[in-house]
Amino acid sequence: MSNRVVEPISSSLLRRLFKWLILCILLFSSLQAWLNYRTVERSFNMMINDVAATHLPMLSVAIWDIEPQAIQKQINLLLENSHIAYVVIQTSTGQQFVGGDVEKIFNAERIVRSIPAPAEQNGHVGVLELVIDKSVLRQEMIRSGLMVLIEVSVLGIFILMTVSTILRRDLETPMRQLAEFVQNLQANQLSGQPEPDLEPRHRLSEIGLVLDGFRSMQNSIQKHIHHQDELVHERTRQLEKAMGALKELSVTDGLTSCYNRLLFNERMPGELQRATRYERALSVLFCDIDFFKSVNDQYGHSVGDAVLVAFAQTLKREIRTDVDWLVRYGGEEFLVILPETDLHAALEVAERMRVAVQNELSVLLLDGKLLRITASFGVAQKQDKDSVESLVQRADQWLYFSKTNGRNQVQPRLDEH
């Protein structure tokens, strides 16, 4: 696995969201502060104008009647407004009345209003000058901006926490569970299905699409593996069948379909050991077709081959299936191995074979005549110290005795035992 640090996708999204949220808060706060500033400034100016307009009639009467105390009283009333820092009243007669904080008159905004004469009089009786304290306006603007910033920040934090909770629940947790499932997936566990914690939805999300795609991939892989297993099984079956066929060909005589001498050399020692170990009887028939050379010389090898095939089939009919076995030992010589069979029973089998060959075996010649043949048999039963060679040699000796004693017979004689 890579050594790179794993960063949850929700954390990456939240970090980017946080940057955009800060930018939006700054932009929105700036816009809201500017709008608030315009509103407060407009309200401030309207308020100052209203204050001035309210006191002008009273000042007009006080100046007209030359009442300094009344004028000073109006000045004090004006100064009660926190937005007015200093007041100057200049009468048309040259008198001047002042009030307020003189330190705030420098670099301050001033509002000048003409004081009209009382009703039914023409002209002006003086000038009202108001020095405005902008620090109050600035404080109000700062307070308003802070409130906007706090409200927007709280809203942004709430949105961020909500989005964080949703992302972790609906994105990070399912994706982590899916990643852990894929990371721990083994070749023998492809049938397992990932089951991340997802909220039930009526519509399919991207994670749902990923899950569906993963499940489809699993199903495809499983089908492919199943198909490959079947293909391997079929190929194995075909190979075993081919190997069996090759094995059969390697141990079977191609003409007569009997076992060949190679199989006899492999299998016979086991038969002999088994008979010795369990103290069971074992007999061998050695048989040979009489005058087979003259058949080949007179009728040709094709007829000779037909005689060999017919002879093998005749012998097979007389042996026990899956117990006894027939071997073409060489040329027209055949061996019949009879497990669990003593000499007396083996002589009976050999006699049945001899009779069957004499009475039933015939080969149709080209001229329409039937060629009949006979066979000679030598029989031997395993003795205590017999080897494969000695047992076969004894059966061969009895076969030789049968052939030299007139052929078409079984030796030793059944009536002698």
N, C-alpha and C positions, 0 to 999 in steps of 0.2 A: 504494500500500500504506500502511496506517496506520503512524504513527511510534511507536506504543506499544511498550514494551519486551516482548519475548517471554520468557515464563517457562515453562520445561519443566514439564509436568504432573507429572512424577516429582519435581521439586524442591518443588513445592507440596505434594504428598502427603507427601514426606519431612519437610518442615518441620512439618506438622501431626502426623505420626507422632512426630517428635522431642518435641513438646510433650506429647503424651499419654504418651510413654515416660518423660519426666522425672517427670511426675505419678505414673505407676505405680511408678517406682523409689522416689520419696519415700514413697508410701503403703505399698508393700511393705516398704521398709527400716524404716519406723516400726513397722509391725506386727511384723516380725521382731525388731526391737530390743526392743519391749515384751515379746514372748514370751521372748526370751533373758534379759531382765532378770528376769522372773518365775522362769525356770528357775534362773538363777545365784543369785538371792536365796534361793530354796528350798534349793538345794544348799549355799549359804553358811550358812544357819541350821542345816541338818542337820549340817554339818561342825562348827560351833561347839558344838552340843549334844553331838555325839559326843565332841569333845575334852573338854568339861566332864565328861561322864559317865565318860570314861576315867580322869581324874585324881582324881575325888572319892574313890574307895576308898583311894588312896594318901595323899591329904591327910587322910582320916579317921584312918588309922592313925598318921600322923606327928603330928597334933594330939593324939591320945589318949595317945600315948607321950611327948608333949612333946619333940619332936625338931626344934628350930628349923632345923637344917641340912637335914633332910629336907624340911621345909616350903619352905625357900628353893629347894631343888633342884626341887621340883614347880613352883614359880613360874617358874623359869628354863625348864623344859620347856614350860610353857604359852606363854611368850613367844617360843619358837622358831617358833610359828605366826605367820605374817606378818599374819594377820587380827586378832590380839589385840595391842592397844597397851599395855594397862596391866592389872595384876592386884592385887587387894586381898583379903586373907584376914583375916577378923575372927573370932577364937576366942571361945568362950563364956566364957573366963576374962578377957577384956578385952584380950588381946594382938592386935597388928595386924602383919601382914606385907604388904609392898608390893613391886612391881617393875614396870619398864617405863618408857616415855616419859611423864613427867608432863604435858608440853605438849599431849598428845593427849587428855587426859581431859575437856577442856571441850567442851561441845556434841557429845559422842560418845554413841553408843548403849551401854547397859549391860545386861549379863545377870547376874542374881543367882541363885545356886544354894545351897540349904541343904546343909551337909556333915553327913551322918548319922553317928551313932556307929558304931564297929566292930561286927561281927557279934555277936549275942547281947547287945548293949547297946541300951538305949533312949535316945531323945532325939537331940539334935544337938550337935555339938562346935564348930560355927562356920558362917560364911557365906562363900561364894566369889563375888566380884564381878569380872566380866570387862568391860573397856572395849574395845569393838569398833572397829577401824580401818576405817571405811567407804571411805576413799580407795582402798584396794586393790580393793574391790568396784566402785567407780566406774571405776577404770582397766581392770578386766576388762570392765566393761560397754562402755566406750569402744572397747576393742580388738575386742570382739565385734561392736559396731555398725559399726565401720570395715570389718571383714571382710565383713559382710553387704552393706554399701554397695558395696564393691569388687566382690564377686561379682555383685551385681545389675547394677552399671554395666557390667562386662565382658560379661555376658549381654545387656544392652540394646544395647551398642555392636555386638556380634556380630549381633544380630537386625537392627539398623538397617542395618549394612553389607550383610547378606544381602538384606534387602528392597530396599535401594538398587540393588544389582546386578540383582536380578530386575526391578525397575521400569524401569531404564534399558535392559535388554536386551529385555524383553517389551512395554514400553509406550512409553517415550520414543523409542527408535530407530525402531520401526515407524511411530509417529505422525508423527515428524519427516520420515521418508522419504515418507509419504503426503502430508503438507502441502507438501513441496517439489515432489512430482509434480503436485499440484493447482495450485500457484502457477505452475509453469512450463508448464502445459497450454495448448496452442494449439488454435485452431479446426480446424486441419488435422491435428491429432494425436490426435483423439478415439479412434482405434483402439488407441492404446497402453494397456497394462495396468500398473497399479502392482504392483510385486513387492517389498514390504518384507521384511526379514529376520525371519522368524517361525520359532520352534521348531516342529517337527512335533508335532501334537497329535491325539488321537483325538476330542476334542470341540472345538466351535467357540467361540472367545472373542468378546468384544465387538468387538475389532479385526477379527477375521475377518468378523463380521456387517457392520461398516462397509465392508470391502473388497467383500464380496458385494453390498451395497447400491450401492456406487459402480460396480461392474462392471455391475450390472443397469441403473443409470442410464445408463452409457455405451452399453450395448446398445440401450436405449430411444431415446436421442438419435440413435444411428447409424441405427436403423430409421426414426426420424422424418425424419432428413436424407435417407436413401435414398428414403423415400416422397415427401418434398418434391422431391427431384431428379427422380424419375420423374414427379411431378405437373407440375413446371416443364417437363420435357422434353415431356410430352404437351401441355401448354398451348402450348409453343413450336411443336410440330409442328402443332397445330390453328391457331395464329396464322399460321404460315408457309403452311399450306394455305389459310387464309382470305385471306391477303395475295396468294397466288398466284391464288386465284379472283378476287379483286378486280382484280388486275393483268390476268388473262385477260379479265375483263369489260370493263376499261377499254380494251383493245386489240383486242377481238373484236366483230364485228358481231353484234348480238343475234339477228337473223333467220337469217342464212346460216352463222353460226359461222366466217366468214372473218375475216382481220385487217381492221381498219378503217383509215381514212385517218390517224388519229393515230399508229398504229404505223408506217405507211408513212413518215410524215414523220420519225420517230425512227430507223428502221432503215435506210432507203434510202441516206442519206449514207455510212454505214459500208460498205455493200455496194459503193458506187461507189469509195470510197477504197481498199478492199481490192483490187478489180479493177485499179485504176490502179497500186497499189504492186507487186503481183505480176504485172502485165501479163497478167491473165487476162481472158477474154471475159465479157461480161455483156449479157444481152438482156432486153427488156421486151415483154410482150404487152398490148395495150390492146384489150379486147373489149366488145361491147355487144350486148344482145338486140335482135333486129330487131322493129320494130313493137310494142314493149312497151307504149307508151301506149294503143294500141288494145286490148290485152289487158285492161288495167285498166278502160278505158271500157266494153268489151263484157261482160266477165265479173266485174268487181268486183276490189277490192283483195285479197280473200282468195285468189282464183285467181292474181292477180299475185304475191302473196307465195309461193305454192306454186311458181310458175314460177321465181322467184329462187332458192329453196332447191334445187330440182331442178337448175337451171343450175350453181349453185356445186358441188354434189356431182359433177356430170358433169365439171367442170373439174378437181376435186381428184383424180379417178381417173387423170388423164393426167399428173400432175406427180410428181416424185420426192419421197419422204417425207424430211423433215429437210434438204432441199437447196433445192428450189423453194418459193415461198410465194405464196399467193393473197390479194388485197386487194379488198374491195368499195370502189371508189373513190368511188362516189356513185350513188344510184338504181339503174339497171340496168347501170352501167358497172363493169367489173372489171379489175384489173391482175394480171398474172402475172409475177413476177420470177424469172428463170432464171439463176442464177450458173453460171459455168464453161460457158456455152452461147453459141456464135457465132450469127450471123444465120441461116445455113443450117439448123442444128439447131433454132433457135427457130421457123423457118417450118414445119418438119416437126411440131413439137409443136402449133403453132397449127392446122395442117391436121387433125391427129388430133382435136383438140378440136372443130373445126368439124364434122367428120364425125360424131363421137360425139353432139354436140348435135342434129344433123339426123336421125340414124337412131335414137338411143336415148332421147332425152329426150321424155317425154310426161307430160301432167298430166290426170288423170281429172276430168271435169266432172260437175256434178250430174245432167245428163241421160244420163250413162253414156258420152258420147263422149270421145275422147282429144284433147287439145289438143297440137299439135306446134308447135315453134318453131325458128327458126334464129338464128345469131349471126354478127356480123362482127368481124374481127380486124385490128389494125394492129400490126406488129412493127418494133422498132428495136433495133439493137445499139449499145452504148456506143462512142463515138469518143473520141479523145484529149482533146479540150477540152470534153467534155460535162459539164454539171451535171445534177443531178436533174431540174430543170425542163426543160432542153433535151432530155434523153433522153425524158422522158414526153411532151413536146410533139411530138417527132418521131413517136413511136408513135401519138399522138392524130391527127396529120395523116394517117398511113397508115390509121387507122381511119376517118377522115372520107372518105378517098378510097375505101375499101372500101364504105362505106354509099352514097356518091353514085354508085358504079359498079355498083350492082345488089344490094348486101347479100349475105349468106351466102357470104362469101369472105374470103380472107386476102390482105393487101397488105403489102409488095410481093409479087409473084408468085414462087413457088418456082422456076419455070422461068426466071425472069429473073436468077437469081443462081446 
